[in-house]
Amino acid sequence: MSDHDSVLGQPARSDLMHADDRGCFGAYGGRHLPPQLEDAIAEVAEQYALAAADPAFLREYDDLLAQYVGRPSPLFFARSLTRHAGGAKIYLKREDLNHTGSHKINHCLGEGLLAKRMGKTRLLAETGAGQHGVALATAAALLGLECEIHMGAIDVAKQRPNVVRMEMLGATVVAVDEGGRSLKEAVDSAFAAYARDYRDTFFAIGSVVGPDPYPTIVRDFQAVVGREARAQILAQEGTLPDALVACVGGGSNALGLFTAFLGDDEVAMYGVEPGGRGAAVGEHAATMTHGRPGMLHGMTTYVLQDDSGQPAPVHSIASGLDYPGVGPQHSYLKDSGRVSYVSVDDRDCLDAFALSCRAEGIIPALESAHAVAYTVQLAGRYGPDAVVIANLSGRGDKDIDYVHEVSSRG
Ligand SMILES: *Cc1c(COP(=O)(O)O)cnc(C)c1O
């Protein structure tokens, strides 16, 4: 048993699970770092390996998940969606019911606990729409850590409510005024701040992306989602599901659901990327469909890029999916054929958003609505004895003003 198995505690195909000693999943991943950060990241890797094998650390994490996040989250049988799809039974894994309203709190608490164990006093991260920033500021407040969030100046203006939330939770928000003043510049700025002061600081990445060991760390802290779902579906249906569906931005909620089932060859898995407004460059963020292997944010992975290898502009109606890369383990799972990657466009996402509201009384995050849209299509291809589980990664309160505006425009 390796350290990671002890975290996951479920059967998993180790050939699909483990980064090798270079931090690679097959040809993907690795640690492409500026020299001044090599020691800092090596320390994170060393300390995480110890933490993941320490029962006291895992117990503390599990206690917070139960008492603070409210886990386990329910696995809900969606009768109306099932009737609407006319095929397989549809179950929703309700990550929207977590404290702070999405799956992100799972890995933010894990990273915060790891930072504390390492003697760090400050959490540092970048954020795009502010969802990772809010979840991390929450973890920092709970654990008594300082928190500094770098955010593009345009995003600061656009995402005012999340900026206010972070500040109320005690975080410092740094507005980045360079270049395109968006996520990419925020990443560069946060990395520069980390390089200046990594002695007291833990860099808390917001998905299964970045240099090794972050794709492994974030996956391990999210794997609770699939561990619960596997036990719940066995209890509720007496059988494993036929398929799993999750949206993919960087890929953390998807790996969260998939990991405990990777060894169950009869369970099909679908990662849903944002098809946006169409297939032209800049109109979508469907990395697996339109990208090719390249380098981004310290890792080798599928990247949407222009001819000179620069990350391409991206669009999605869901800001949490608006990323030109994807976690390296996903790239490996794509090439291995274990997971299929598909896309859902903005229009079908909005239809699924409305359907989920009206049919089930659940306002989903626009990110999660991508998974709902594909799940309804997929369920229709199965018979009534089949079971499909969709990860409802977050709630849609953050999206209602935007959806109302585009719906009334027609
Ligand atoms: C951030 C976010 C996502 C996308 O991130 P992944 O790492 O791909 O999971 C999906 N859903 C919600 C609700 C989010 O906040």
PDBQT file of the ligand as one rigid body, heavy atoms in Angstrom, charges set to zero:
ROOT
HETATM    1  C1  LIG A 501     -14.387  25.810  -9.827  1.00  0.00    +0.000 C 
HETATM    2  C2  LIG A 501     -15.589  25.016 -10.122  1.00  0.00    +0.000 A 
HETATM    3  C3  LIG A 501     -15.585  23.995 -11.096  1.00  0.00    +0.000 A 
HETATM    4  C4  LIG A 501     -14.398  23.700 -11.974  1.00  0.00    +0.000 C 
HETATM    5  O1  LIG A 501     -13.268  23.234 -11.315  1.00  0.00    +0.000 OA
HETATM    6  P1  LIG A 501     -12.783  21.706 -11.417  1.00  0.00    +0.000 P 
HETATM    7  O2  LIG A 501     -11.423  21.751 -10.835  1.00  0.00    +0.000 OA
HETATM    8  O3  LIG A 501     -12.792  21.326 -12.868  1.00  0.00    +0.000 OA
HETATM    9  O4  LIG A 501     -13.735  20.906 -10.646  1.00  0.00    +0.000 OA
HETATM   10  C5  LIG A 501     -16.745  23.247 -11.280  1.00  0.00    +0.000 A 
HETATM   11  N1  LIG A 501     -17.853  23.490 -10.554  1.00  0.00    +0.000 NA
HETATM   12  C6  LIG A 501     -17.904  24.458  -9.614  1.00  0.00    +0.000 A 
HETATM   13  C7  LIG A 501     -19.167  24.676  -8.858  1.00  0.00    +0.000 C 
HETATM   14  C8  LIG A 501     -16.776  25.244  -9.370  1.00  0.00    +0.000 A 
HETATM   15  O5  LIG A 501     -16.833  26.219  -8.440  1.00  0.00    +0.000 OA
ENDROOT
TORSDOF 0
